[in-house]
Amino acid sequence: MARGSGSRVLAPEYRRLLAVLEAGGGEGLRAKDLAARLGLELVSAKVEGVRVKAKRLVARGWLAEDRPGLFTPRHGQGRAGGFCGGRGGVP
């Protein structure tokens, strides 16, 4: 993974989301596309769950959202804030 050991602080579902975006070539993906690439059923509840996770990763500095709803990896920048916080790697 491009983040190296730093991404290990993330819960597995967040690491998978990050890996899908990093493998996407940097062009950015929407929540529905992320859900599809994660193998999730494309129903509103699943897509919204992916969107919430992606927004959390944006807020913590792991992802960028240059345009509303379009998520890209944030390469070369450290993450802001911590994920551990006693919650097992979930932000």
Buried (B, 14 or more C-beta within 10 A) or exposed (E): EEBEEEBEBBBEBBBBBBBBBBEBEEEBBBBBBBBBBBEBEEEEEBBEBBBEBBBBBBEBEBBBBEEEEBBBBBEEEEBEEEBEEEEEBBB
